Each structure stands twice: as C-alpha cells, then as structure tokens.
C-alpha cells in the first residue's frame, strides 16, 4: 500500500506542477506573444489544443490521485476540524475554480480564433488566463503549506 500511496503523491504533484506551469506559460508567454502579433493564429490554435489536452489529463489525474490521498490520509472529521484538512478542502475548491477558469478561457480563445484574429482572440480570453495563473500560484503556495 505504501508503494501505491507514494505513486499517487508523485503523480499528483507532477501533474499539479505541469498544469500550473503550463497555465503560467500560457498567461505569461504565449498570450503576450500572440497579442503582440508574434504568434500567428494557427500556431496559437495548435498550442491551445495541446494545452487543453494537458488540462484535461491533469484534471482527471488530480481528481483520482487527490481522492485517493484524501481517503488515505484524512477522515471526515479531520478534514473539517484540522488546519491541514481545511487546506485540503480549500485546495479542492480552488482546483474546481482553476478548471473552470481554464475551460472558459480556452473556449473564449478558441471561439475568438474562429471569429477573428489572434490578437482579438487573446483580448477576449486574457482575463480568464490571468485569473487562472493567480489561482494556480495560490494552489502551489497552499500545497507548500500542506
């Protein structure tokens, strides 16, 4: 059982890092490049497709591994009454927020690319990605506190 728990921890942290790192890269490098006209729409669409796949994989893996870890490490009372349990519940809520922000941001970017230029698409989706980057950073800080 210790091997499975260790594997779940590694997968959970690996996917968390990749997901938040990808979000920061999209918000801090990809979107500004497209906004400045340095990244054509077809390239932005390709990058968005890859990022969306990483996001989907991260959501599934983190749901499964996080559920396993919470089930192994906490009882319901521990989640509700201990500071570490509160962190876990807060992180779970923020995980849903991050997934939602990225869904709407990616959808907005994709729709914008279908309707117009890359620059216009970025303007329509930029706020979603910036908010997601902020939530991702908060999640990493909370993970460090846990």
DSSP file (Angstrom, degrees, kcal/mol; ACC not computed):
  #  RESIDUE AA STRUCTURE BP1 BP2  ACC     N-H-->O    O-->H-N    N-H-->O    O-->H-N    TCO  KAPPA ALPHA  PHI   PSI    X-CA   Y-CA   Z-CA
    1    1 A X     >        0   0    0      0, 0.0     4,-2.5     0, 0.0     5,-0.2   0.000 360.0 360.0 360.0 -33.2    0.0    0.0    0.0
    2    2 A X  H  >  +     0   0    0      1,-0.2     4,-2.4     2,-0.2     5,-0.2   0.861 360.0  53.6 -63.3 -34.5    2.9    2.4    0.7
    3    3 A X  H  > S+     0   0    0      2,-0.2     4,-2.5     1,-0.2    -1,-0.2   0.913 109.6  47.0 -66.2 -42.5    4.0    2.0   -2.9
    4    4 A X  H  > S+     0   0    0      2,-0.2     4,-2.6     1,-0.2    -2,-0.2   0.916 112.2  50.3 -65.2 -42.8    0.6    3.0   -4.2
    5    5 A X  H  X S+     0   0    0     -4,-2.5     4,-2.3     2,-0.2    -2,-0.2   0.917 111.7  48.1 -61.3 -42.8    0.4    5.9   -1.9
    6    6 A X  H  X S+     0   0    0     -4,-2.4     4,-2.5     2,-0.2    -2,-0.2   0.915 111.5  49.9 -63.8 -42.9    3.9    7.1   -3.0
    7    7 A X  H  X S+     0   0    0     -4,-2.5     4,-2.7     1,-0.2     5,-0.2   0.906 110.2  50.8 -61.8 -41.9    2.9    6.7   -6.7
    8    8 A X  H  X S+     0   0    0     -4,-2.6     4,-2.5     2,-0.2    -1,-0.2   0.905 110.8  48.9 -63.4 -41.6   -0.3    8.7   -6.1
    9    9 A X  H  X S+     0   0    0     -4,-2.3     4,-2.6     2,-0.2     5,-0.3   0.933 112.6  47.6 -62.3 -46.4    1.7   11.5   -4.4
   10   10 A X  H  X S+     0   0    0     -4,-2.5     4,-2.7     1,-0.2     5,-0.2   0.942 114.6  45.3 -62.4 -48.2    4.2   11.6   -7.2
   11   11 A X  H  X S+     0   0    0     -4,-2.7     4,-2.6     2,-0.2     5,-0.3   0.903 112.9  51.7 -61.8 -41.1    1.6   11.7   -9.9
   12   12 A X  H  X S+     0   0    0     -4,-2.5     4,-2.0    -5,-0.2    -2,-0.2   0.944 115.1  40.3 -61.4 -49.0   -0.5   14.3   -8.0
   13   13 A X  H  X S+     0   0    0     -4,-2.6     4,-2.5     2,-0.2    -2,-0.2   0.881 114.4  53.3 -69.9 -38.0    2.5   16.7   -7.6
   14   14 A X  H  X S+     0   0    0     -4,-2.7     4,-2.4    -5,-0.3     5,-0.2   0.950 113.1  42.2 -61.6 -50.0    3.8   16.1  -11.1
   15   15 A X  H  X S+     0   0    0     -4,-2.6     4,-2.6    -5,-0.2     5,-0.2   0.853 112.3  54.9 -68.7 -33.2    0.5   16.9  -12.7
   16   16 A X  H  X S+     0   0    0     -4,-2.0     4,-2.6    -5,-0.3     5,-0.3   0.944 111.3  45.0 -62.1 -46.6    0.0   19.9  -10.4
   17   17 A X  H  X S+     0   0    0     -4,-2.5     4,-2.5     2,-0.2     5,-0.2   0.911 115.3  46.3 -63.6 -43.9    3.3   21.3  -11.4
   18   18 A X  H  X S+     0   0    0     -4,-2.4     4,-2.7    -5,-0.2    -1,-0.2   0.920 114.8  47.7 -65.2 -43.5    2.8   20.7  -15.1
   19   19 A X  H  X S+     0   0    0     -4,-2.6     4,-2.0     2,-0.2    -2,-0.2   0.946 117.4  39.7 -65.1 -49.5   -0.7   22.1  -15.1
   20   20 A X  H  X S+     0   0    0     -4,-2.6     4,-2.6    -5,-0.2     5,-0.2   0.908 116.2  52.2 -68.4 -40.1    0.1   25.2  -13.2
   21   21 A X  H  X S+     0   0    0     -4,-2.5     4,-2.3    -5,-0.3    -2,-0.2   0.917 110.3  48.3 -60.3 -43.1    3.4   25.7  -15.1
   22   22 A X  H  X S+     0   0    0     -4,-2.7     4,-2.5    -5,-0.2    -1,-0.2   0.880 110.6  51.5 -63.6 -38.3    1.5   25.4  -18.4
   23   23 A X  H  X S+     0   0    0     -4,-2.0     4,-2.6     2,-0.2     5,-0.2   0.923 110.8  47.3 -64.6 -44.5   -1.1   27.9  -17.2
   24   24 A X  H  X S+     0   0    0     -4,-2.6     4,-2.8     2,-0.2     5,-0.2   0.887 112.0  51.1 -63.6 -38.8    1.7   30.4  -16.2
   25   25 A X  H  X>S+     0   0    0     -4,-2.3     4,-2.3     2,-0.2     5,-2.1   0.909 111.2  47.5 -65.3 -42.6    3.4   29.8  -19.6
   26   26 A X  I  <>S+     0   0    0     -4,-2.5     5,-2.7     3,-0.2     6,-0.3   0.952 119.1  39.7 -61.5 -48.8    0.1   30.4  -21.5
   27   27 A X  I  <5S+     0   0    0     -4,-2.6    -2,-0.2   102,-0.2    -1,-0.2   0.851 125.7  35.2 -70.9 -34.9   -0.6   33.6  -19.5
   28   28 A X  I  <5S+     0   0    0     -4,-2.8    -3,-0.2    -5,-0.2    -2,-0.2   0.661 134.5   8.8 -98.7 -17.1    2.9   34.9  -19.4
   29   29 A X  I  X5S+     0   0    0     -4,-2.3     4,-1.8    -5,-0.2    -3,-0.2   0.675 122.6  46.1-128.7 -51.9    4.5   33.9  -22.7
   30   30 A X  I  ><S+     0   0    0     -5,-2.1     4,-2.4     2,-0.2     5,-0.2   0.964 115.4  43.2 -67.6 -53.3    2.1   32.5  -25.3
   31   31 A X  H  ><S+     0   0    0     -5,-2.7     4,-2.7    -6,-0.2     5,-0.2   0.906 114.2  50.1 -64.5 -41.9   -0.8   35.0  -25.0
   32   32 A X  H  > S+     0   0    0     -6,-0.3     4,-1.7     2,-0.2    -1,-0.2   0.896 111.0  50.6 -62.4 -36.6    1.5   38.1  -24.8
   33   33 A X  H  <>S+     0   0    0     -4,-1.8     5,-2.6     2,-0.2     6,-0.7   0.924 113.6  44.4 -64.9 -43.1    3.4   36.9  -27.9
   34   34 A X  H ><5S+     0   0    0     -4,-2.4     3,-1.3     4,-0.2    -2,-0.2   0.882 111.0  54.3 -67.5 -37.5    0.1   36.4  -29.8
   35   35 A X  H 3<5S+     0   0    0     -4,-2.7    -1,-0.2     1,-0.3    -2,-0.2   0.842 107.6  50.6 -64.7 -33.1   -1.2   39.7  -28.6
   36   36 A X  T 3<5S-     0   0    0     -4,-1.7    -1,-0.3    -5,-0.2    -2,-0.2   0.431 119.9-110.4 -84.5   0.6    1.9   41.4  -30.0
   37   37 A X  T < 5S+     0   0    0     -3,-1.3    -3,-0.2    -4,-0.2    -2,-0.1   0.614  88.9 115.5  82.6  12.1    1.4   39.7  -33.3
   38   38 A X      < +     0   0    0     -5,-2.6     2,-0.5    -6,-0.2    -4,-0.2   0.494  68.5  56.2 -91.9  -4.8    4.4   37.5  -33.0
   39   39 A X  S    S-     0   0    0     -6,-0.7    -2,-0.2    -5,-0.2    -1,-0.2  -0.953  83.2-135.6-131.7 112.1    2.4   34.3  -32.9
   40   40 A X     >  -     0   0    0     -2,-0.5     4,-2.4     1,-0.1     3,-0.4  -0.207  25.3-108.9 -66.7 159.2    0.1   33.5  -35.8
   41   41 A X  H  > S+     0   0    0      1,-0.2     4,-2.5     2,-0.2     5,-0.2   0.847 116.3  53.5 -57.0 -40.1   -3.5   32.2  -35.2
   42   42 A X  H  > S+     0   0    0      2,-0.2     4,-1.8     1,-0.2    -1,-0.2   0.877 110.8  47.0 -67.6 -35.0   -2.8   28.7  -36.5
   43   43 A X  H  > S+     0   0    0     -3,-0.4     4,-2.6     2,-0.2    -2,-0.2   0.912 112.3  49.8 -68.6 -42.2    0.2   28.3  -34.1
   44   44 A X  H  X S+     0   0    0     -4,-2.4     4,-2.6     1,-0.2    -2,-0.2   0.893 109.8  51.6 -62.3 -39.7   -1.8   29.7  -31.2
   45   45 A X  H  X S+     0   0    0     -4,-2.5     4,-2.0    -5,-0.2    -1,-0.2   0.889 110.1  49.0 -64.3 -39.4   -4.6   27.2  -32.1
   46   46 A X  H  X S+     0   0    0     -4,-1.8     4,-2.1     2,-0.2    -2,-0.2   0.932 112.4  47.3 -65.5 -46.3   -2.1   24.3  -32.1
   47   47 A X  H  X S+     0   0    0     -4,-2.6     4,-2.8     1,-0.2    -2,-0.2   0.914 110.9  52.2 -61.6 -43.1   -0.7   25.4  -28.7
   48   48 A X  H  X S+     0   0    0     -4,-2.6     4,-2.7     1,-0.2    -1,-0.2   0.890 106.9  53.3 -61.0 -40.0   -4.1   25.8  -27.3
   49   49 A X  H  X S+     0   0    0     -4,-2.0     4,-1.7     2,-0.2    -1,-0.2   0.922 111.7  44.8 -60.8 -44.5   -5.1   22.3  -28.4
   50   50 A X  H  X S+     0   0    0     -4,-2.1     4,-2.2     2,-0.2    -2,-0.2   0.924 113.5  50.0 -64.7 -44.5   -2.0   20.8  -26.7
   51   51 A X  H  X S+     0   0    0     -4,-2.8     4,-2.6     1,-0.2    -2,-0.2   0.895 108.0  53.6 -62.3 -39.9   -2.7   22.9  -23.5
   52   52 A X  H  X S+     0   0    0     -4,-2.7     4,-2.4     2,-0.2    -1,-0.2   0.880 108.3  50.1 -63.2 -37.7   -6.3   21.7  -23.5
   53   53 A X  H  X S+     0   0    0     -4,-1.7     4,-2.5     2,-0.2    -1,-0.2   0.916 111.0  48.5 -66.3 -42.3   -5.2   18.1  -23.6
   54   54 A X  H  X S+     0   0    0     -4,-2.2     4,-2.7     2,-0.2    -2,-0.2   0.914 111.5  51.2 -62.2 -42.0   -2.7   18.7  -20.7
   55   55 A X  H  X S+     0   0    0     -4,-2.6     4,-2.6     2,-0.2    -2,-0.2   0.926 110.4  48.1 -61.1 -46.1   -5.5   20.4  -18.8
   56   56 A X  H  X S+     0   0    0     -4,-2.4     4,-2.1     1,-0.2    -2,-0.2   0.931 113.7  47.1 -61.3 -45.6   -7.9   17.5  -19.3
   57   57 A X  H  X S+     0   0    0     -4,-2.5     4,-2.9     1,-0.2     5,-0.3   0.919 112.5  50.0 -62.3 -43.3   -5.3   15.0  -18.2
   58   58 A X  H  X S+     0   0    0     -4,-2.7     4,-2.8     1,-0.2     5,-0.3   0.908 108.7  51.9 -63.4 -42.2   -4.4   17.0  -15.2
   59   59 A X  H  X S+     0   0    0     -4,-2.6     4,-1.8     2,-0.2    -1,-0.2   0.936 114.9  42.1 -59.5 -46.9   -8.0   17.4  -14.1
   60   60 A X  H  X S+     0   0    0     -4,-2.1     4,-2.4     2,-0.2     5,-0.2   0.950 117.4  45.3 -66.8 -49.6   -8.6   13.6  -14.3
   61   61 A X  H  X S+     0   0    0     -4,-2.9     4,-3.0     1,-0.2     5,-0.3   0.913 114.8  47.6 -63.4 -42.8   -5.3   12.6  -12.7
   62   62 A X  H  X S+     0   0    0     -4,-2.8     4,-2.3    -5,-0.3     5,-0.3   0.856 110.8  52.1 -69.4 -32.9   -5.5   15.1   -9.9
   63   63 A X  H  X S+     0   0    0     -4,-1.8     4,-2.0    -5,-0.3    -2,-0.2   0.942 115.7  40.6 -64.0 -47.3   -9.1   14.1   -9.2
   64   64 A X  H  X S+     0   0    0     -4,-2.4     4,-2.1     2,-0.2    -2,-0.2   0.950 121.4  40.5 -67.9 -49.9   -8.2   10.4   -8.9
   65   65 A X  H  X S+     0   0    0     -4,-3.0     4,-2.7    -5,-0.2     5,-0.2   0.899 116.2  50.1 -69.9 -39.2   -4.9   10.9   -7.0
   66   66 A X  H  X S+     0   0    0     -4,-2.3     4,-2.7    -5,-0.3     5,-0.2   0.898 110.6  50.2 -64.9 -40.1   -6.3   13.6   -4.8
   67   67 A X  H  X S+     0   0    0     -4,-2.0     4,-2.2    -5,-0.3    -1,-0.2   0.908 112.0  48.1 -62.4 -41.9   -9.3   11.5   -3.9
   68   68 A X  H  X S+     0   0    0     -4,-2.1     4,-1.9     2,-0.2    -2,-0.2   0.946 113.7  46.4 -63.2 -48.1   -7.0    8.6   -3.1
   69   69 A X  H  X S+     0   0    0     -4,-2.7     4,-2.5     1,-0.2     5,-0.3   0.915 112.9  48.7 -63.8 -43.0   -4.7   10.7   -0.9
   70   70 A X  H  X S+     0   0    0     -4,-2.7     4,-2.1     1,-0.2    -1,-0.2   0.907 111.8  50.5 -62.8 -40.3   -7.6   12.4    1.0
   71   71 A X  H  < S+     0   0    0     -4,-2.2    -1,-0.2    -5,-0.2    -2,-0.2   0.828 116.1  41.5 -66.5 -31.9   -9.2    9.0    1.6
   72   72 A X  H  < S+     0   0    0     -4,-1.9    -2,-0.2    -5,-0.1    -1,-0.2   0.815 123.5  35.3 -83.5 -32.3   -5.9    7.5    2.9
   73   73 A X  H  < S+     0   0    0     -4,-2.5     2,-0.3    -5,-0.2    -2,-0.2   0.672 115.1  43.5 -99.7 -18.7   -4.8   10.5    5.0
   74   74 A X     <  -     0   0    0     -4,-2.1     2,-0.3    -5,-0.3    -1,-0.1  -0.944  54.0-152.5-134.2 148.4   -8.0   12.0    6.4
   75   75 A X     >  -     0   0    0     -2,-0.3     4,-2.1     1,-0.1     5,-0.2  -0.694  46.1-100.2-100.7 167.2  -11.3   11.1    8.0
   76   76 A X  H  > S+     0   0    0     -2,-0.3     4,-1.9     1,-0.2     5,-0.2   0.911 125.4  50.6 -56.0 -44.5  -14.2   13.4    7.5
   77   77 A X  H  > S+     0   0    0      1,-0.2     4,-2.3     2,-0.2     5,-0.3   0.867 107.8  53.9 -63.1 -35.6  -13.7   14.9   11.0
   78   78 A X  H  > S+     0   0    0      1,-0.2     4,-1.7     2,-0.2     7,-0.5   0.889 108.5  48.8 -65.5 -38.9  -10.0   15.5   10.2
   79   79 A X  H  < S+     0   0    0     -4,-2.1    10,-0.2     1,-0.2    -1,-0.2   0.870 118.8  39.6 -66.0 -35.9  -11.0   17.4    7.0
   80   80 A X  H  < S+     0   0    0     -4,-1.9    -2,-0.2    -5,-0.2    -1,-0.2   0.752 126.0  31.1 -86.3 -24.9  -13.5   19.5    8.9
   81   81 A X  H  < S+     0   0    0     -4,-2.3     2,-0.3    -5,-0.2    -3,-0.2   0.590 101.5  75.3-115.3 -13.1  -11.6   20.1   12.2
   82   82 A X  S  X S-     0   0    0     -4,-1.7     4,-2.2    -5,-0.3     3,-0.2  -0.794  74.4-128.4-105.3 146.0   -7.8   20.2   11.4
   83   83 A X  H  > S+     0   0    0     -2,-0.3     4,-2.1     1,-0.2     5,-0.1   0.889 112.6  52.3 -56.3 -39.7   -5.9   23.0    9.8
   84   84 A X  H  > S+     0   0    0      1,-0.2     4,-2.0     2,-0.2    -1,-0.2   0.868 107.8  52.4 -65.9 -33.8   -4.4   20.6    7.3
   85   85 A X  H  > S+     0   0    0     -7,-0.5     4,-2.4    -3,-0.2    -1,-0.2   0.884 106.9  52.3 -65.8 -38.8   -7.9   19.4    6.4
   86   86 A X  H  X S+     0   0    0     -4,-2.2     4,-2.6     2,-0.2    -2,-0.2   0.890 108.1  51.9 -63.9 -38.8   -9.0   23.0    5.8
   87   87 A X  H  X S+     0   0    0     -4,-2.1     4,-2.8     2,-0.2    -2,-0.2   0.921 109.2  50.0 -62.0 -43.2   -6.1   23.4    3.4
   88   88 A X  H  X S+     0   0    0     -4,-2.0     4,-2.2     2,-0.2    -2,-0.2   0.927 112.7  46.2 -61.7 -45.1   -7.1   20.3    1.6
   89   89 A X  H  X S+     0   0    0     -4,-2.4     4,-2.2   -10,-0.2    -1,-0.2   0.894 113.2  49.6 -65.7 -39.6  -10.7   21.5    1.3
   90   90 A X  H  X S+     0   0    0     -4,-2.6     4,-2.5     1,-0.2    -2,-0.2   0.919 111.4  49.1 -63.7 -43.4   -9.6   25.0    0.2
   91   91 A X  H  X S+     0   0    0     -4,-2.8     4,-2.1     1,-0.2    -2,-0.2   0.873 108.8  53.4 -64.9 -36.1   -7.3   23.4   -2.4
   92   92 A X  H  X S+     0   0    0     -4,-2.2     4,-1.7     2,-0.2    -1,-0.2   0.927 110.1  47.1 -63.9 -43.9  -10.1   21.2   -3.7
   93   93 A X  H  X S+     0   0    0     -4,-2.2     4,-2.0     1,-0.2    -2,-0.2   0.922 113.3  48.2 -63.0 -43.4  -12.4   24.3   -4.1
   94   94 A X  H  X S+     0   0    0     -4,-2.5     4,-3.1     1,-0.2    -1,-0.2   0.821 104.9  60.1 -67.4 -30.1   -9.6   26.2   -5.9
   95   95 A X  H  X S+     0   0    0     -4,-2.1     4,-2.4     2,-0.2    -1,-0.2   0.920 107.0  46.1 -61.2 -43.7   -9.0   23.2   -8.1
   96   96 A X  H  X S+     0   0    0     -4,-1.7     4,-2.4     2,-0.2    -2,-0.2   0.905 112.6  50.6 -64.1 -41.3  -12.6   23.5   -9.4
   97   97 A X  H  X S+     0   0    0     -4,-2.0     4,-2.9     2,-0.2     5,-0.2   0.933 110.9  48.5 -62.1 -46.1  -12.1   27.2   -9.8
   98   98 A X  H  X S+     0   0    0     -4,-3.1     4,-2.5     1,-0.2     5,-0.2   0.927 111.2  49.7 -60.7 -45.9   -8.9   26.7  -11.8
   99   99 A X  H  X S+     0   0    0     -4,-2.4     4,-2.0     1,-0.2    -1,-0.2   0.913 113.4  47.0 -59.7 -42.6  -10.5   24.1  -14.0
  100  100 A X  H  X S+     0   0    0     -4,-2.4     4,-2.6     2,-0.2     5,-0.3   0.922 111.0  50.2 -66.2 -45.1  -13.5   26.4  -14.7
  101  101 A X  H  X S+     0   0    0     -4,-2.9     4,-2.7     1,-0.2    -2,-0.2   0.917 113.4  46.3 -59.6 -43.4  -11.3   29.4  -15.4
  102  102 A X  H  X S+     0   0    0     -4,-2.5     4,-2.6    -5,-0.2     5,-0.3   0.857 110.6  53.3 -70.3 -33.8   -9.2   27.5  -17.9
  103  103 A X  H  X S+     0   0    0     -4,-2.0     4,-2.4    -5,-0.2    -2,-0.2   0.966 114.9  39.9 -62.3 -51.3  -12.3   26.0  -19.5
  104  104 A X  H  X S+     0   0    0     -4,-2.6     4,-2.5     2,-0.2    -2,-0.2   0.881 116.8  50.4 -68.1 -37.3  -13.8   29.4  -20.1
  105  105 A X  H  X S+     0   0    0     -4,-2.7     4,-2.4    -5,-0.3    -1,-0.2   0.928 113.2  45.0 -64.5 -44.8  -10.5   30.9  -21.1
  106  106 A X  H  X S+     0   0    0     -4,-2.6     4,-2.7     2,-0.2    -2,-0.2   0.900 114.3  49.3 -65.8 -40.5   -9.7   28.2  -23.6
  107  107 A X  H  X S+     0   0    0     -4,-2.4     4,-2.8    -5,-0.3     5,-0.2   0.915 111.8  48.8 -64.8 -42.7  -13.2   28.3  -25.0
  108  108 A X  H  X S+     0   0    0     -4,-2.5     4,-2.3     2,-0.2    -2,-0.2   0.908 113.3  47.1 -63.3 -42.5  -13.1   32.1  -25.3
  109  109 A X  H  X S+     0   0    0     -4,-2.4     4,-2.1     2,-0.2    -2,-0.2   0.926 113.7  47.6 -65.2 -45.6   -9.7   31.9  -27.1
  110  110 A X  H  X S+     0   0    0     -4,-2.7     4,-1.7     2,-0.2    -2,-0.2   0.926 113.5  47.1 -62.6 -45.9  -10.8   29.1  -29.4
  111  111 A X  H  X S+     0   0    0     -4,-2.8     4,-1.6     1,-0.2    -1,-0.2   0.894 111.3  52.6 -62.8 -39.6  -14.1   31.0  -30.3
  112  112 A X  H  X S+     0   0    0     -4,-2.3     4,-2.1    -5,-0.2    -1,-0.2   0.872 107.2  51.5 -64.5 -37.1  -12.1   34.2  -30.9
  113  113 A X  H  < S+     0   0    0     -4,-2.1    -1,-0.2     1,-0.2    -2,-0.2   0.851 109.5  50.8 -67.8 -33.4   -9.7   32.4  -33.2
  114  114 A X  H  < S+     0   0    0     -4,-1.7    -1,-0.2     1,-0.2    -2,-0.2   0.838 118.5  37.8 -69.1 -32.3  -12.7   31.1  -35.2
  115  115 A X  H  < S-     0   0    0     -4,-1.6    -2,-0.2    -5,-0.1     2,-0.2   0.681 126.3 -25.7 -96.2 -20.1  -14.2   34.6  -35.5
  116  116 A X  S  < S-     0   0    0     -4,-2.1     2,-0.1    -5,-0.1    -4,-0.0  -0.664  87.5 -23.7-162.1-147.2  -11.2   36.9  -36.0
  117  117 A X     >  -     0   0    0     -2,-0.2     4,-2.2     1,-0.1     5,-0.2  -0.352  52.7-112.7 -86.0 164.9   -7.5   37.5  -35.5
  118  118 A X  H  > S+     0   0    0      1,-0.2     4,-2.5     2,-0.2     5,-0.2   0.881 117.6  55.7 -62.2 -38.5   -5.2   36.0  -32.8
  119  119 A X  H  > S+     0   0    0      1,-0.2     4,-2.0     2,-0.2    -1,-0.2   0.918 109.5  44.8 -62.6 -43.5   -4.9   39.5  -31.2
  120  120 A X  H  > S+     0   0    0      2,-0.2     4,-1.8     1,-0.2    -1,-0.2   0.884 111.7  53.3 -66.9 -38.3   -8.6   39.8  -30.8
  121  121 A X  H  X S+     0   0    0     -4,-2.2     4,-1.2     1,-0.2    -2,-0.2   0.902 108.5  49.9 -63.2 -41.0   -8.9   36.3  -29.5
  122  122 A X  H >X S+     0   0    0     -4,-2.5     4,-2.3     1,-0.2     3,-0.5   0.918 107.8  53.4 -64.9 -42.8   -6.3   37.0  -26.9
  123  123 A X  H 3< S+     0   0    0     -4,-2.0     4,-0.4     1,-0.2    -1,-0.2   0.882 109.1  50.0 -58.3 -38.0   -8.0   40.1  -25.8
  124  124 A X  H 3< S+     0   0    0     -4,-1.8    -1,-0.2     1,-0.2    -2,-0.2   0.769 123.2  29.3 -72.0 -25.7  -11.2   38.2  -25.3
  125  125 A X  H <X S+     0   0    0     -4,-1.2     4,-1.7    -3,-0.5     3,-0.5   0.535  90.5  95.6-113.1  -9.3   -9.6   35.4  -23.2
  126  126 A X  H  X S+     0   0    0     -4,-2.3     4,-2.6     1,-0.2     5,-0.2   0.871  82.9  53.2 -55.9 -44.9   -6.7   37.2  -21.4
  127  127 A X  H  > S+     0   0    0     -4,-0.4     4,-2.5     1,-0.2    -1,-0.2   0.886 106.9  53.3 -60.8 -39.9   -8.5   37.9  -18.2
  128  128 A X  H  > S+     0   0    0     -3,-0.5     4,-2.2     1,-0.2    -1,-0.2   0.927 112.1  44.5 -60.1 -45.3   -9.5   34.2  -17.8
  129  129 A X  H  X S+     0   0    0     -4,-1.7     4,-2.4     2,-0.2    -2,-0.2   0.875 112.2  51.2 -71.2 -37.1   -5.9   33.1  -18.2
  130  130 A X  H  X S+     0   0    0     -4,-2.6     4,-2.1     2,-0.2    -1,-0.2   0.920 111.9  47.4 -64.9 -42.2   -4.5   35.8  -15.8
  131  131 A X  H  X S+     0   0    0     -4,-2.5     4,-2.4    -5,-0.2    -2,-0.2   0.910 111.7  51.1 -63.1 -41.4   -7.1   34.8  -13.2
  132  132 A X  H  X S+     0   0    0     -4,-2.2     4,-2.7     1,-0.2    -2,-0.2   0.890 107.7  52.7 -63.4 -39.3   -6.2   31.1  -13.7
  133  133 A X  H  X S+     0   0    0     -4,-2.4     4,-2.2     2,-0.2    -1,-0.2   0.913 109.9  48.8 -62.6 -42.1   -2.5   31.9  -13.3
  134  134 A X  H  X S+     0   0    0     -4,-2.1     4,-2.1     2,-0.2    -2,-0.2   0.924 112.4  47.2 -62.8 -44.8   -3.2   33.7  -10.0
  135  135 A X  H  X S+     0   0    0     -4,-2.4     4,-2.4     1,-0.2    -2,-0.2   0.902 110.4  53.8 -63.4 -40.6   -5.3   30.8   -8.7
  136  136 A X  H  X S+     0   0    0     -4,-2.7     4,-2.1     1,-0.2    -1,-0.2   0.906 108.1  49.2 -60.8 -42.2   -2.6   28.3   -9.8
  137  137 A X  H  X S+     0   0    0     -4,-2.2     4,-2.2     2,-0.2    -1,-0.2   0.910 110.0  51.1 -64.2 -41.3    0.0   30.2   -7.8
  138  138 A X  H  X S+     0   0    0     -4,-2.1     4,-2.7     1,-0.2    -2,-0.2   0.911 108.3  53.2 -61.1 -41.8   -2.2   30.2   -4.8
  139  139 A X  H  X S+     0   0    0     -4,-2.4     4,-2.4     1,-0.2    -1,-0.2   0.906 108.5  49.2 -60.3 -42.1   -2.7   26.5   -5.1
  140  140 A X  H  X S+     0   0    0     -4,-2.1     4,-1.9     2,-0.2    -1,-0.2   0.897 110.9  49.9 -66.0 -38.9    1.1   25.9   -5.2
  141  141 A X  H  X S+     0   0    0     -4,-2.2     4,-1.6     2,-0.2    -2,-0.2   0.935 111.8  48.0 -63.5 -45.4    1.6   28.1   -2.1
  142  142 A X  H  X S+     0   0    0     -4,-2.7     4,-1.5     1,-0.2    -2,-0.2   0.886 108.8  54.2 -63.1 -37.9   -1.1   26.1   -0.3
  143  143 A X  H  < S+     0   0    0     -4,-2.4    -1,-0.2     1,-0.2    -2,-0.2   0.887 106.6  52.5 -62.4 -37.3    0.5   22.9   -1.4
  144  144 A X  H  < S+     0   0    0     -4,-1.9    -1,-0.2     1,-0.2    -2,-0.2   0.852 108.6  49.9 -65.9 -33.7    3.7   24.1    0.1
  145  145 A X  H  <        0   0    0     -4,-1.6    -1,-0.2     1,-0.2    -2,-0.2   0.766 360.0 360.0 -73.5 -25.4    1.9   24.8    3.4
  146  146 A X     <        0   0    0     -4,-1.5    -1,-0.2    -5,-0.2    -2,-0.2   0.478 360.0 360.0 -75.7 360.0    0.4   21.4    3.5
